[in-house]
Amino acid sequence: MPDIAENEAMANRLEATGSYRVLRKLVAPYILAAAPGADLRDAVFVDTETTGLDPEYDEIVALTLIPFRYTLPGTIVDILPALEFLRQPSRPIPPEATALHGISDEMVRGKTVDLDLVDQVIATAAPVIAHHADFDRRFVERLCPKFQERPWACSLAQIDWRAEGFSSSGLHYLAMASGFFYDRHNATSDCQAALELLNRTLPVSGVRALSRLLETGRKPTTRVWAEEAPFAKKEAMKARGYRWSPRRKTWYIDAEAPDDEMTWLGHHVFGRPKACPVTRVNALNRFSVRID
């Protein structure tokens, strides 16, 4: 059987023809060594598998946390072992959920999450990161309220992947477009894939992905609620980046310049000046149910 060096040589020969692209399987995220005396920060990457999509009704069945350390410029220099938990929910896992992530009722029977250990791991995390924080944060805060006290960032929403030449921000696509693959819908593998992407240099801007994420995540924004917006204007609002809130039954957008956004709404949606309700958003409440 060919060894690793021979396999890599074959892959390189295929790629050199210009007719092939070879995907490497991700074994572990690549990390760099920190310079002596470097100022380091703690962070945690989080991923969940659940019984469904509704954080008010559905529950976590698998939780993975991978603590890591990074330099202030945004380079990951140390990744600690993953903490992996299975958890028995209060109701049976729906078959469609098991078909997606492979976790059955038998696998989680009698299992629980060590919440004290989770509290210890996230105590110094700045930030907690997920690739779909708008989903994961809502679930983990319900399970472990200490997550409410940590700043959060989202590697899906807070990096402009399209501006960097990617046609999708989905984790599986980003991995393939970056030359590697991994075991999908496995919480630990998802975390490792995301960390690999965060420690790579973005192809257009030339900055490290984690650096861009931290820069974006630190910026406060203002959520503008376009209450009573006419139904006929929904496509224009969606094109501008507005999202629908099922809880408040209205469209909203997170804006750095809320006055400019209200001017746009007045011209293009309401046909008149209108003062819309606003909510201040920062890393401590962003992606949480507390601002819905």
Legacy VTK file of the C-alpha trace (Angstrom):
# vtk DataFile Version 3.0
C-alpha trace
ASCII
DATASET POLYDATA
POINTS 292 float
0.000 0.000 0.000
1.457 3.444 -0.892
2.653 5.521 2.060
1.612 9.110 2.759
4.486 10.624 0.783
3.683 8.476 -2.254
-0.005 9.363 -2.037
0.818 13.048 -1.868
3.173 12.745 -4.814
0.401 11.114 -6.863
-2.028 13.835 -5.858
0.456 16.525 -6.857
0.996 14.904 -10.242
-2.744 14.826 -10.891
-3.137 18.473 -9.914
-0.165 19.474 -12.067
-2.071 18.332 -15.166
-4.622 21.085 -14.641
-7.438 18.589 -15.164
-7.877 17.476 -11.563
-8.337 18.913 -8.100
-7.594 16.556 -5.219
-9.302 16.864 -1.854
-7.256 15.887 1.192
-9.008 14.431 4.234
-8.658 16.685 7.246
-6.925 14.789 10.030
-6.457 17.704 12.428
-6.420 21.485 11.966
-2.998 22.899 11.113
-1.669 25.277 13.763
1.358 27.521 14.029
3.716 27.991 16.947
3.313 31.151 19.006
6.232 33.545 19.173
7.912 33.665 22.600
6.091 36.113 24.851
3.107 36.443 22.511
-0.087 37.840 24.032
-2.605 35.008 23.765
-6.361 34.837 24.191
-8.710 31.921 24.954
-11.634 30.934 22.747
-13.956 27.982 22.302
-15.504 26.593 19.140
-18.937 25.034 19.684
-21.154 22.779 17.619
-24.387 20.974 18.413
-26.556 18.210 17.039
-30.220 18.486 17.984
-33.606 16.818 17.718
-34.796 19.563 15.362
-34.613 23.229 14.438
-36.777 24.918 17.086
-34.709 25.993 20.125
-37.872 26.422 22.213
-39.047 22.865 21.637
-36.130 20.773 20.351
-33.103 19.730 22.387
-29.389 19.099 22.122
-28.369 15.473 21.682
-24.653 16.088 21.053
-22.432 18.943 22.146
-18.781 19.483 21.251
-16.505 22.202 22.572
-12.951 22.673 21.318
-10.968 25.210 23.363
-8.146 26.967 21.555
-5.742 29.878 21.972
-4.963 32.588 19.473
-2.760 35.642 19.123
-4.286 39.121 19.065
-3.669 39.406 15.299
-5.853 36.314 14.883
-3.608 33.270 14.485
-4.583 30.007 16.177
-1.538 28.679 18.005
-2.894 25.957 20.286
-5.902 23.633 20.046
-6.868 21.636 23.124
-8.594 18.241 23.086
-12.286 18.289 22.219
-14.917 17.864 24.911
-17.656 15.658 23.496
-21.000 15.004 25.141
-24.031 12.959 24.180
-27.304 13.838 25.862
-30.601 12.019 26.228
-33.465 14.414 25.385
-36.832 14.399 27.121
-38.526 13.014 23.990
-37.431 10.390 21.425
-35.174 11.637 18.652
-37.211 12.021 15.436
-36.167 9.619 12.649
-35.426 12.514 10.303
-32.959 13.947 12.825
-31.221 10.591 13.247
-31.010 10.268 9.461
-29.187 13.613 9.359
-26.639 13.259 12.160
-26.668 9.511 12.858
-27.448 9.814 16.562
-30.091 7.380 17.831
-32.005 7.026 21.078
-29.869 4.002 21.983
-26.680 6.053 21.662
-27.815 8.780 24.059
-29.701 6.679 26.594
-28.599 7.688 30.098
-26.118 10.282 28.767
-25.912 13.880 29.963
-23.755 16.996 29.663
-21.366 17.877 32.491
-22.531 21.470 32.906
-19.951 22.271 35.584
-17.165 21.253 33.200
-18.722 23.290 30.387
-18.858 26.328 32.680
-15.152 25.930 33.448
-14.198 25.607 29.787
-16.051 28.703 28.614
-15.201 30.877 31.637
-12.329 32.679 29.871
-13.508 32.298 26.289
-13.525 35.536 24.339
-15.226 34.681 22.092
-17.316 31.532 21.801
-17.523 30.749 18.072
-19.933 28.624 16.061
-20.353 28.276 12.326
-24.073 28.953 12.676
-24.229 30.884 15.925
-27.774 32.038 15.222
-28.713 28.372 15.664
-26.208 27.001 18.181
-26.287 29.881 20.670
-30.036 29.605 21.161
-29.736 25.909 22.026
-26.685 26.042 24.292
-27.891 29.038 26.299
-31.065 27.157 27.133
-28.985 24.183 28.295
-26.204 26.156 29.978
-27.078 29.762 30.943
-23.394 30.662 31.473
-23.107 30.966 27.687
-25.145 34.169 28.015
-22.172 35.823 29.709
-19.706 35.185 26.896
-19.176 37.218 23.722
-20.035 35.269 20.575
-18.939 35.255 16.955
-20.186 33.393 13.891
-17.809 32.077 11.242
-20.722 31.695 8.813
-22.279 35.158 9.073
-19.390 37.400 10.114
-16.939 36.633 7.316
-17.931 37.814 3.841
-17.111 34.521 2.138
-18.614 35.637 -1.172
-16.370 38.674 -1.301
-13.477 36.255 -0.821
-14.472 34.311 -3.952
-16.598 31.531 -2.403
-20.080 30.961 -3.820
-21.465 29.655 -0.514
-20.762 30.053 3.192
-21.779 26.488 4.054
-19.072 24.679 5.992
-18.967 21.637 3.732
-18.636 23.777 0.597
-15.965 26.020 2.142
-13.925 22.962 3.067
-14.126 21.452 -0.430
-13.338 24.794 -2.066
-10.312 25.014 0.233
-9.048 21.575 -0.778
-10.125 19.252 2.031
-13.053 17.134 3.214
-14.202 15.810 6.578
-16.953 13.736 8.194
-20.071 15.885 7.890
-22.781 16.263 10.558
-20.402 15.136 13.256
-20.046 17.889 15.856
-16.332 17.344 16.476
-15.446 17.082 12.785
-17.472 20.221 12.060
-15.531 22.128 14.724
-12.182 20.923 13.416
-13.076 21.860 9.843
-14.121 25.336 10.910
-10.909 25.842 12.895
-8.873 24.797 9.855
-10.683 27.413 7.762
-10.275 30.106 10.413
-6.517 29.612 10.489
-6.175 29.977 6.718
-5.563 33.181 4.790
-8.555 34.513 2.886
-7.842 34.423 -0.870
-8.901 37.977 -1.828
-8.204 40.181 1.203
-5.089 38.262 2.215
-5.941 38.370 5.930
-6.371 35.389 8.186
-10.016 34.324 8.481
-10.009 34.405 12.288
-8.650 37.956 12.210
-11.520 39.075 9.976
-14.041 37.268 12.183
-12.741 38.924 15.348
-12.766 42.340 13.692
-16.366 41.956 12.559
-17.543 40.334 15.775
-16.302 43.200 17.950
-18.292 45.846 16.084
-21.566 46.884 17.708
-24.547 47.229 15.404
-28.146 48.378 15.670
-31.030 46.093 14.803
-33.643 48.058 12.902
-37.138 46.551 13.024
-39.175 47.384 9.929
-42.503 46.981 11.682
-45.629 47.177 9.510
-43.593 46.935 6.311
-45.892 46.256 3.322
-45.894 42.635 2.176
-45.289 43.797 -1.398
-41.862 45.141 -0.388
-40.506 41.872 1.004
-38.369 41.038 -2.052
-36.668 44.432 -1.990
-36.008 43.989 1.721
-34.649 40.476 1.284
-32.332 41.729 -1.472
-30.964 44.359 0.914
-30.287 41.753 3.598
-33.370 41.936 5.790
-34.394 38.790 7.656
-37.738 37.682 9.052
-38.260 37.317 12.807
-40.902 34.629 13.516
-41.143 35.774 17.120
-41.864 39.430 16.343
-43.380 38.719 12.925
-41.486 41.519 11.255
-38.437 42.145 9.061
-35.164 43.365 10.544
-31.578 44.152 9.646
-28.439 44.707 11.734
-26.990 48.024 10.568
-23.842 49.963 11.414
-25.600 53.189 10.349
-29.231 52.895 11.532
-30.190 56.426 10.451
-29.151 55.611 6.881
-31.186 52.408 7.080
-34.303 54.258 8.187
-33.804 56.696 5.316
-33.694 53.733 2.923
-36.838 52.286 4.466
-38.610 55.616 4.128
-37.757 55.885 0.441
-38.083 52.258 -0.688
-40.502 50.546 1.709
-42.842 52.926 3.510
-42.936 55.819 1.044
-42.603 58.282 3.912
-40.287 58.965 6.847
-40.804 56.459 9.635
-39.039 55.991 12.959
-38.578 52.263 13.454
-37.875 50.486 16.757
-34.216 49.607 17.286
-32.238 47.208 19.470
-28.560 47.650 20.326
-26.568 44.559 19.357
-23.086 43.501 20.433
-21.123 40.294 20.887
-22.794 39.610 24.241
-26.352 39.457 22.881
-25.905 38.904 19.147
-27.469 35.634 17.859
-29.417 35.165 21.121
-33.163 34.976 21.772
-32.804 38.045 23.994
-32.870 40.388 20.995
-35.592 38.663 18.978
LINES 1 293
292 0 1 2 3 4 5 6 7 8 9 10 11 12 13 14 15 16 17 18 19 20 21 22 23 24 25 26 27 28 29 30 31 32 33 34 35 36 37 38 39 40 41 42 43 44 45 46 47 48 49 50 51 52 53 54 55 56 57 58 59 60 61 62 63 64 65 66 67 68 69 70 71 72 73 74 75 76 77 78 79 80 81 82 83 84 85 86 87 88 89 90 91 92 93 94 95 96 97 98 99 100 101 102 103 104 105 106 107 108 109 110 111 112 113 114 115 116 117 118 119 120 121 122 123 124 125 126 127 128 129 130 131 132 133 134 135 136 137 138 139 140 141 142 143 144 145 146 147 148 149 150 151 152 153 154 155 156 157 158 159 160 161 162 163 164 165 166 167 168 169 170 171 172 173 174 175 176 177 178 179 180 181 182 183 184 185 186 187 188 189 190 191 192 193 194 195 196 197 198 199 200 201 202 203 204 205 206 207 208 209 210 211 212 213 214 215 216 217 218 219 220 221 222 223 224 225 226 227 228 229 230 231 232 233 234 235 236 237 238 239 240 241 242 243 244 245 246 247 248 249 250 251 252 253 254 255 256 257 258 259 260 261 262 263 264 265 266 267 268 269 270 271 272 273 274 275 276 277 278 279 280 281 282 283 284 285 286 287 288 289 290 291
